[in-house]
Amino acid sequence: MVELDKMQEKAFVDELMAENDLKGASKKRMIKFLGNKYDWDKHRVQFRLTRALIAERYAALGQ
């Protein structure tokens, strides 16, 4: 399991937030959660993040 220090973790989260044009603490928490779950593998986290954002949008439309 890959362990990142706080600065590396923040850089990883900030990079994905910028690439996906995301804002907000909930999105940061989601990226941190996915990073921990998928060992900070950028491609896996990006894929799962994209899927989560799509599911979130569809859930918002259904209400």
PyMOL Python script that loads the backbone (N, CA, C, O; Angstrom):
from pymol import cmd

cmd.read_pdbstr("""\
ATOM      1  N   MET A   1       0.834  -1.177   0.000  1.00  0.00           N
ATOM      2  CA  MET A   1       0.000   0.000   0.000  1.00  0.00           C
ATOM      3  C   MET A   1       0.884   1.247   0.000  1.00  0.00           C
ATOM      4  O   MET A   1       1.840   1.346   0.769  1.00  0.00           O
ATOM      5  N   VAL A   2       0.557   2.172  -0.852  1.00  0.00           N
ATOM      6  CA  VAL A   2       1.333   3.398  -0.988  1.00  0.00           C
ATOM      7  C   VAL A   2       0.908   4.390   0.095  1.00  0.00           C
ATOM      8  O   VAL A   2      -0.283   4.610   0.315  1.00  0.00           O
ATOM      9  N   GLU A   3       1.879   4.976   0.754  1.00  0.00           N
ATOM     10  CA  GLU A   3       1.617   5.992   1.769  1.00  0.00           C
ATOM     11  C   GLU A   3       2.176   7.327   1.275  1.00  0.00           C
ATOM     12  O   GLU A   3       3.347   7.414   0.906  1.00  0.00           O
ATOM     13  N   LEU A   4       1.351   8.349   1.268  1.00  0.00           N
ATOM     14  CA  LEU A   4       1.791   9.682   0.880  1.00  0.00           C
ATOM     15  C   LEU A   4       1.779  10.582   2.100  1.00  0.00           C
ATOM     16  O   LEU A   4       0.934  10.437   2.983  1.00  0.00           O
ATOM     17  N   ASP A   5       2.720  11.513   2.143  1.00  0.00           N
ATOM     18  CA  ASP A   5       2.653  12.486   3.232  1.00  0.00           C
ATOM     19  C   ASP A   5       1.600  13.544   2.875  1.00  0.00           C
ATOM     20  O   ASP A   5       1.062  13.538   1.768  1.00  0.00           O
ATOM     21  N   LYS A   6       1.315  14.425   3.792  1.00  0.00           N
ATOM     22  CA  LYS A   6       0.232  15.401   3.613  1.00  0.00           C
ATOM     23  C   LYS A   6       0.456  16.321   2.411  1.00  0.00           C
ATOM     24  O   LYS A   6      -0.492  16.674   1.710  1.00  0.00           O
ATOM     25  N   MET A   7       1.701  16.704   2.179  1.00  0.00           N
ATOM     26  CA  MET A   7       1.991  17.604   1.057  1.00  0.00           C
ATOM     27  C   MET A   7       1.773  16.899  -0.291  1.00  0.00           C
ATOM     28  O   MET A   7       1.221  17.493  -1.217  1.00  0.00           O
ATOM     29  N   GLN A   8       2.203  15.643  -0.398  1.00  0.00           N
ATOM     30  CA  GLN A   8       1.996  14.890  -1.629  1.00  0.00           C
ATOM     31  C   GLN A   8       0.510  14.630  -1.865  1.00  0.00           C
ATOM     32  O   GLN A   8       0.019  14.710  -2.992  1.00  0.00           O
ATOM     33  N   GLU A   9      -0.189  14.321  -0.784  1.00  0.00           N
ATOM     34  CA  GLU A   9      -1.623  14.079  -0.874  1.00  0.00           C
ATOM     35  C   GLU A   9      -2.352  15.341  -1.348  1.00  0.00           C
ATOM     36  O   GLU A   9      -3.227  15.271  -2.212  1.00  0.00           O
ATOM     37  N   LYS A  10      -1.991  16.485  -0.782  1.00  0.00           N
ATOM     38  CA  LYS A  10      -2.603  17.760  -1.170  1.00  0.00           C
ATOM     39  C   LYS A  10      -2.310  18.081  -2.630  1.00  0.00           C
ATOM     40  O   LYS A  10      -3.192  18.553  -3.346  1.00  0.00           O
ATOM     41  N   ALA A  11      -1.078  17.831  -3.081  1.00  0.00           N
ATOM     42  CA  ALA A  11      -0.712  18.090  -4.464  1.00  0.00           C
ATOM     43  C   ALA A  11      -1.512  17.196  -5.408  1.00  0.00           C
ATOM     44  O   ALA A  11      -1.970  17.654  -6.455  1.00  0.00           O
ATOM     45  N   PHE A  12      -1.682  15.929  -5.048  1.00  0.00           N
ATOM     46  CA  PHE A  12      -2.453  14.981  -5.854  1.00  0.00           C
ATOM     47  C   PHE A  12      -3.902  15.454  -5.979  1.00  0.00           C
ATOM     48  O   PHE A  12      -4.460  15.489  -7.076  1.00  0.00           O
ATOM     49  N   VAL A  13      -4.502  15.818  -4.844  1.00  0.00           N
ATOM     50  CA  VAL A  13      -5.897  16.269  -4.835  1.00  0.00           C
ATOM     51  C   VAL A  13      -6.043  17.558  -5.626  1.00  0.00           C
ATOM     52  O   VAL A  13      -6.967  17.689  -6.430  1.00  0.00           O
ATOM     53  N   ASP A  14      -5.149  18.508  -5.412  1.00  0.00           N
ATOM     54  CA  ASP A  14      -5.224  19.792  -6.133  1.00  0.00           C
ATOM     55  C   ASP A  14      -5.071  19.600  -7.638  1.00  0.00           C
ATOM     56  O   ASP A  14      -5.738  20.276  -8.422  1.00  0.00           O
ATOM     57  N   GLU A  15      -4.199  18.684  -8.042  1.00  0.00           N
ATOM     58  CA  GLU A  15      -3.995  18.419  -9.470  1.00  0.00           C
ATOM     59  C   GLU A  15      -5.272  17.867 -10.101  1.00  0.00           C
ATOM     60  O   GLU A  15      -5.678  18.320 -11.171  1.00  0.00           O
ATOM     61  N   LEU A  16      -5.905  16.895  -9.450  1.00  0.00           N
ATOM     62  CA  LEU A  16      -7.135  16.337  -9.998  1.00  0.00           C
ATOM     63  C   LEU A  16      -8.280  17.350  -9.960  1.00  0.00           C
ATOM     64  O   LEU A  16      -9.113  17.377 -10.866  1.00  0.00           O
ATOM     65  N   MET A  17      -8.323  18.167  -8.934  1.00  0.00           N
ATOM     66  CA  MET A  17      -9.355  19.202  -8.860  1.00  0.00           C
ATOM     67  C   MET A  17      -9.204  20.179 -10.031  1.00  0.00           C
ATOM     68  O   MET A  17     -10.196  20.570 -10.646  1.00  0.00           O
ATOM     69  N   ALA A  18      -7.978  20.565 -10.334  1.00  0.00           N
ATOM     70  CA  ALA A  18      -7.730  21.504 -11.428  1.00  0.00           C
ATOM     71  C   ALA A  18      -8.026  20.866 -12.781  1.00  0.00           C
ATOM     72  O   ALA A  18      -8.638  21.496 -13.644  1.00  0.00           O
ATOM     73  N   GLU A  19      -7.597  19.626 -12.972  1.00  0.00           N
ATOM     74  CA  GLU A  19      -7.817  18.940 -14.251  1.00  0.00           C
ATOM     75  C   GLU A  19      -9.291  18.759 -14.561  1.00  0.00           C
ATOM     76  O   GLU A  19      -9.701  18.832 -15.720  1.00  0.00           O
ATOM     77  N   ASN A  20     -10.094  18.521 -13.521  1.00  0.00           N
ATOM     78  CA  ASN A  20     -11.517  18.259 -13.716  1.00  0.00           C
ATOM     79  C   ASN A  20     -12.389  19.482 -13.459  1.00  0.00           C
ATOM     80  O   ASN A  20     -13.616  19.397 -13.485  1.00  0.00           O
ATOM     81  N   ASP A  21     -11.745  20.619 -13.211  1.00  0.00           N
ATOM     82  CA  ASP A  21     -12.449  21.876 -12.966  1.00  0.00           C
ATOM     83  C   ASP A  21     -13.500  21.728 -11.856  1.00  0.00           C
ATOM     84  O   ASP A  21     -14.655  22.124 -12.011  1.00  0.00           O
ATOM     85  N   LEU A  22     -13.057  21.145 -10.731  1.00  0.00           N
ATOM     86  CA  LEU A  22     -13.936  20.907  -9.595  1.00  0.00           C
ATOM     87  C   LEU A  22     -13.666  21.919  -8.491  1.00  0.00           C
ATOM     88  O   LEU A  22     -12.565  22.457  -8.375  1.00  0.00           O
ATOM     89  N   LYS A  23     -14.684  22.163  -7.692  1.00  0.00           N
ATOM     90  CA  LYS A  23     -14.553  23.056  -6.548  1.00  0.00           C
ATOM     91  C   LYS A  23     -15.322  22.443  -5.390  1.00  0.00           C
ATOM     92  O   LYS A  23     -16.283  21.699  -5.590  1.00  0.00           O
ATOM     93  N   GLY A  24     -14.892  22.762  -4.186  1.00  0.00           N
ATOM     94  CA  GLY A  24     -15.638  22.356  -3.010  1.00  0.00           C
ATOM     95  C   GLY A  24     -14.960  21.281  -2.183  1.00  0.00           C
ATOM     96  O   GLY A  24     -14.185  20.465  -2.681  1.00  0.00           O
ATOM     97  N   ALA A  25     -15.283  21.316  -0.903  1.00  0.00           N
ATOM     98  CA  ALA A  25     -14.682  20.383   0.044  1.00  0.00           C
ATOM     99  C   ALA A  25     -15.179  18.954  -0.164  1.00  0.00           C
ATOM    100  O   ALA A  25     -14.432  18.004   0.064  1.00  0.00           O
ATOM    101  N   SER A  26     -16.417  18.792  -0.590  1.00  0.00           N
ATOM    102  CA  SER A  26     -16.941  17.440  -0.774  1.00  0.00           C
ATOM    103  C   SER A  26     -16.204  16.712  -1.896  1.00  0.00           C
ATOM    104  O   SER A  26     -15.970  15.506  -1.810  1.00  0.00           O
ATOM    105  N   LYS A  27     -15.845  17.441  -2.940  1.00  0.00           N
ATOM    106  CA  LYS A  27     -15.089  16.826  -4.037  1.00  0.00           C
ATOM    107  C   LYS A  27     -13.674  16.464  -3.584  1.00  0.00           C
ATOM    108  O   LYS A  27     -13.136  15.432  -3.987  1.00  0.00           O
ATOM    109  N   LYS A  28     -13.070  17.315  -2.742  1.00  0.00           N
ATOM    110  CA  LYS A  28     -11.744  17.006  -2.201  1.00  0.00           C
ATOM    111  C   LYS A  28     -11.796  15.745  -1.352  1.00  0.00           C
ATOM    112  O   LYS A  28     -10.919  14.886  -1.448  1.00  0.00           O
ATOM    113  N   ARG A  29     -12.819  15.639  -0.527  1.00  0.00           N
ATOM    114  CA  ARG A  29     -12.964  14.444   0.311  1.00  0.00           C
ATOM    115  C   ARG A  29     -13.160  13.205  -0.545  1.00  0.00           C
ATOM    116  O   ARG A  29     -12.633  12.139  -0.224  1.00  0.00           O
ATOM    117  N   MET A  30     -13.926  13.336  -1.652  1.00  0.00           N
ATOM    118  CA  MET A  30     -14.145  12.206  -2.548  1.00  0.00           C
ATOM    119  C   MET A  30     -12.836  11.758  -3.183  1.00  0.00           C
ATOM    120  O   MET A  30     -12.568  10.559  -3.262  1.00  0.00           O
ATOM    121  N   ILE A  31     -12.015  12.706  -3.637  1.00  0.00           N
ATOM    122  CA  ILE A  31     -10.735  12.369  -4.249  1.00  0.00           C
ATOM    123  C   ILE A  31      -9.810  11.718  -3.227  1.00  0.00           C
ATOM    124  O   ILE A  31      -9.122  10.750  -3.551  1.00  0.00           O
ATOM    125  N   LYS A  32      -9.782  12.231  -1.996  1.00  0.00           N
ATOM    126  CA  LYS A  32      -8.962  11.616  -0.944  1.00  0.00           C
ATOM    127  C   LYS A  32      -9.420  10.198  -0.661  1.00  0.00           C
ATOM    128  O   LYS A  32      -8.596   9.294  -0.518  1.00  0.00           O
ATOM    129  N   PHE A  33     -10.727   9.995  -0.580  1.00  0.00           N
ATOM    130  CA  PHE A  33     -11.267   8.660  -0.339  1.00  0.00           C
ATOM    131  C   PHE A  33     -10.865   7.706  -1.458  1.00  0.00           C
ATOM    132  O   PHE A  33     -10.394   6.599  -1.199  1.00  0.00           O
ATOM    133  N   LEU A  34     -11.053   8.139  -2.704  1.00  0.00           N
ATOM    134  CA  LEU A  34     -10.697   7.292  -3.843  1.00  0.00           C
ATOM    135  C   LEU A  34      -9.192   7.048  -3.897  1.00  0.00           C
ATOM    136  O   LEU A  34      -8.751   5.949  -4.236  1.00  0.00           O
ATOM    137  N   GLY A  35      -8.404   8.066  -3.565  1.00  0.00           N
ATOM    138  CA  GLY A  35      -6.952   7.901  -3.533  1.00  0.00           C
ATOM    139  C   GLY A  35      -6.522   6.853  -2.536  1.00  0.00           C
ATOM    140  O   GLY A  35      -5.676   6.011  -2.838  1.00  0.00           O
ATOM    141  N   ASN A  36      -7.098   6.895  -1.349  1.00  0.00           N
ATOM    142  CA  ASN A  36      -6.778   5.885  -0.344  1.00  0.00           C
ATOM    143  C   ASN A  36      -7.221   4.495  -0.780  1.00  0.00           C
ATOM    144  O   ASN A  36      -6.513   3.512  -0.562  1.00  0.00           O
ATOM    145  N   LYS A  37      -8.380   4.420  -1.390  1.00  0.00           N
ATOM    146  CA  LYS A  37      -8.928   3.124  -1.801  1.00  0.00           C
ATOM    147  C   LYS A  37      -8.127   2.494  -2.944  1.00  0.00           C
ATOM    148  O   LYS A  37      -7.937   1.278  -2.973  1.00  0.00           O
ATOM    149  N   TYR A  38      -7.662   3.314  -3.875  1.00  0.00           N
ATOM    150  CA  TYR A  38      -6.962   2.801  -5.059  1.00  0.00           C
ATOM    151  C   TYR A  38      -5.469   3.104  -5.034  1.00  0.00           C
ATOM    152  O   TYR A  38      -4.846   3.210  -6.090  1.00  0.00           O
ATOM    153  N   ASP A  39      -4.892   3.245  -3.860  1.00  0.00           N
ATOM    154  CA  ASP A  39      -3.436   3.395  -3.665  1.00  0.00           C
ATOM    155  C   ASP A  39      -2.835   4.547  -4.463  1.00  0.00           C
ATOM    156  O   ASP A  39      -1.712   4.445  -4.957  1.00  0.00           O
ATOM    157  N   TRP A  40      -3.576   5.631  -4.588  1.00  0.00           N
ATOM    158  CA  TRP A  40      -3.090   6.858  -5.213  1.00  0.00           C
ATOM    159  C   TRP A  40      -2.638   6.648  -6.662  1.00  0.00           C
ATOM    160  O   TRP A  40      -1.776   7.375  -7.156  1.00  0.00           O
ATOM    161  N   ASP A  41      -3.224   5.649  -7.344  1.00  0.00           N
ATOM    162  CA  ASP A  41      -2.970   5.434  -8.763  1.00  0.00           C
ATOM    163  C   ASP A  41      -3.828   6.445  -9.537  1.00  0.00           C
ATOM    164  O   ASP A  41      -5.057   6.378  -9.513  1.00  0.00           O
ATOM    165  N   LYS A  42      -3.168   7.366 -10.212  1.00  0.00           N
ATOM    166  CA  LYS A  42      -3.871   8.490 -10.836  1.00  0.00           C
ATOM    167  C   LYS A  42      -4.914   8.034 -11.849  1.00  0.00           C
ATOM    168  O   LYS A  42      -6.013   8.587 -11.884  1.00  0.00           O
ATOM    169  N   HIS A  43      -4.598   7.047 -12.665  1.00  0.00           N
ATOM    170  CA  HIS A  43      -5.529   6.609 -13.699  1.00  0.00           C
ATOM    171  C   HIS A  43      -6.764   5.946 -13.097  1.00  0.00           C
ATOM    172  O   HIS A  43      -7.881   6.189 -13.554  1.00  0.00           O
ATOM    173  N   ARG A  44      -6.574   5.114 -12.078  1.00  0.00           N
ATOM    174  CA  ARG A  44      -7.709   4.461 -11.436  1.00  0.00           C
ATOM    175  C   ARG A  44      -8.581   5.479 -10.712  1.00  0.00           C
ATOM    176  O   ARG A  44      -9.809   5.420 -10.787  1.00  0.00           O
ATOM    177  N   VAL A  45      -7.946   6.408 -10.014  1.00  0.00           N
ATOM    178  CA  VAL A  45      -8.705   7.430  -9.282  1.00  0.00           C
ATOM    179  C   VAL A  45      -9.467   8.312 -10.266  1.00  0.00           C
ATOM    180  O   VAL A  45     -10.628   8.639 -10.020  1.00  0.00           O
ATOM    181  N   GLN A  46      -8.847   8.701 -11.366  1.00  0.00           N
ATOM    182  CA  GLN A  46      -9.515   9.532 -12.373  1.00  0.00           C
ATOM    183  C   GLN A  46     -10.726   8.812 -12.950  1.00  0.00           C
ATOM    184  O   GLN A  46     -11.785   9.417 -13.111  1.00  0.00           O
ATOM    185  N   PHE A  47     -10.581   7.532 -13.262  1.00  0.00           N
ATOM    186  CA  PHE A  47     -11.691   6.759 -13.815  1.00  0.00           C
ATOM    187  C   PHE A  47     -12.848   6.690 -12.822  1.00  0.00           C
ATOM    188  O   PHE A  47     -13.997   6.943 -13.185  1.00  0.00           O
ATOM    189  N   ARG A  48     -12.548   6.348 -11.577  1.00  0.00           N
ATOM    190  CA  ARG A  48     -13.592   6.224 -10.557  1.00  0.00           C
ATOM    191  C   ARG A  48     -14.222   7.578 -10.236  1.00  0.00           C
ATOM    192  O   ARG A  48     -15.421   7.661  -9.973  1.00  0.00           O
ATOM    193  N   LEU A  49     -13.417   8.634 -10.257  1.00  0.00           N
ATOM    194  CA  LEU A  49     -13.937   9.975 -10.017  1.00  0.00           C
ATOM    195  C   LEU A  49     -14.921  10.364 -11.120  1.00  0.00           C
ATOM    196  O   LEU A  49     -15.990  10.904 -10.835  1.00  0.00           O
ATOM    197  N   THR A  50     -14.574  10.100 -12.343  1.00  0.00           N
ATOM    198  CA  THR A  50     -15.460  10.402 -13.468  1.00  0.00           C
ATOM    199  C   THR A  50     -16.779   9.665 -13.326  1.00  0.00           C
ATOM    200  O   THR A  50     -17.845  10.249 -13.520  1.00  0.00           O
ATOM    201  N   ARG A  51     -16.711   8.374 -12.985  1.00  0.00           N
ATOM    202  CA  ARG A  51     -17.921   7.579 -12.807  1.00  0.00           C
ATOM    203  C   ARG A  51     -18.768   8.120 -11.648  1.00  0.00           C
ATOM    204  O   ARG A  51     -19.994   8.182 -11.745  1.00  0.00           O
ATOM    205  N   ALA A  52     -18.111   8.506 -10.562  1.00  0.00           N
ATOM    206  CA  ALA A  52     -18.832   9.031  -9.395  1.00  0.00           C
ATOM    207  C   ALA A  52     -19.518  10.354  -9.731  1.00  0.00           C
ATOM    208  O   ALA A  52     -20.643  10.600  -9.298  1.00  0.00           O
ATOM    209  N   LEU A  53     -18.844  11.199 -10.498  1.00  0.00           N
ATOM    210  CA  LEU A  53     -19.436  12.486 -10.864  1.00  0.00           C
ATOM    211  C   LEU A  53     -20.640  12.300 -11.783  1.00  0.00           C
ATOM    212  O   LEU A  53     -21.630  13.023 -11.669  1.00  0.00           O
ATOM    213  N   ILE A  54     -20.555  11.337 -12.688  1.00  0.00           N
ATOM    214  CA  ILE A  54     -21.683  11.047 -13.577  1.00  0.00           C
ATOM    215  C   ILE A  54     -22.865  10.534 -12.759  1.00  0.00           C
ATOM    216  O   ILE A  54     -24.000  10.964 -12.961  1.00  0.00           O
ATOM    217  N   ALA A  55     -22.596   9.620 -11.844  1.00  0.00           N
ATOM    218  CA  ALA A  55     -23.668   9.076 -11.009  1.00  0.00           C
ATOM    219  C   ALA A  55     -24.293  10.166 -10.143  1.00  0.00           C
ATOM    220  O   ALA A  55     -25.504  10.171  -9.921  1.00  0.00           O
ATOM    221  N   GLU A  56     -23.472  11.080  -9.660  1.00  0.00           N
ATOM    222  CA  GLU A  56     -23.967  12.186  -8.843  1.00  0.00           C
ATOM    223  C   GLU A  56     -24.897  13.090  -9.655  1.00  0.00           C
ATOM    224  O   GLU A  56     -25.926  13.541  -9.153  1.00  0.00           O
ATOM    225  N   ARG A  57     -24.534  13.348 -10.900  1.00  0.00           N
ATOM    226  CA  ARG A  57     -25.375  14.194 -11.756  1.00  0.00           C
ATOM    227  C   ARG A  57     -26.710  13.528 -12.048  1.00  0.00           C
ATOM    228  O   ARG A  57     -27.753  14.180 -11.995  1.00  0.00           O
ATOM    229  N   TYR A  58     -26.688  12.210 -12.362  1.00  0.00           N
ATOM    230  CA  TYR A  58     -27.934  11.502 -12.618  1.00  0.00           C
ATOM    231  C   TYR A  58     -28.813  11.444 -11.388  1.00  0.00           C
ATOM    232  O   TYR A  58     -30.036  11.534 -11.505  1.00  0.00           O
ATOM    233  N   ALA A  59     -28.227  11.297 -10.215  1.00  0.00           N
ATOM    234  CA  ALA A  59     -28.995  11.273  -8.976  1.00  0.00           C
ATOM    235  C   ALA A  59     -29.660  12.623  -8.735  1.00  0.00           C
ATOM    236  O   ALA A  59     -30.792  12.681  -8.254  1.00  0.00           O
ATOM    237  N   ALA A  60     -28.965  13.703  -9.067  1.00  0.00           N
ATOM    238  CA  ALA A  60     -29.515  15.039  -8.884  1.00  0.00           C
ATOM    239  C   ALA A  60     -30.693  15.284  -9.850  1.00  0.00           C
ATOM    240  O   ALA A  60     -31.637  15.996  -9.508  1.00  0.00           O
ATOM    241  N   LEU A  61     -30.632  14.697 -11.042  1.00  0.00           N
ATOM    242  CA  LEU A  61     -31.716  14.873 -12.010  1.00  0.00           C
ATOM    243  C   LEU A  61     -32.955  14.115 -11.597  1.00  0.00           C
ATOM    244  O   LEU A  61     -34.070  14.540 -11.900  1.00  0.00           O
ATOM    245  N   GLY A  62     -32.784  12.998 -10.909  1.00  0.00           N
ATOM    246  CA  GLY A  62     -33.918  12.150 -10.547  1.00  0.00           C
ATOM    247  C   GLY A  62     -34.739  12.682  -9.384  1.00  0.00           C
ATOM    248  O   GLY A  62     -35.833  12.180  -9.125  1.00  0.00           O
ATOM    249  N   GLN A  63     -34.240  13.677  -8.686  1.00  0.00           N
ATOM    250  CA  GLN A  63     -34.979  14.179  -7.514  1.00  0.00           C
ATOM    251  C   GLN A  63     -36.012  15.182  -7.879  1.00  0.00           C
ATOM    252  O   GLN A  63     -36.713  15.693  -7.005  1.00  0.00           O
TER     253      GLN A  63
END
""", "prot")
cmd.dss("prot")
cmd.show_as("cartoon", "prot")
cmd.util.cbc("prot")
cmd.orient("prot")
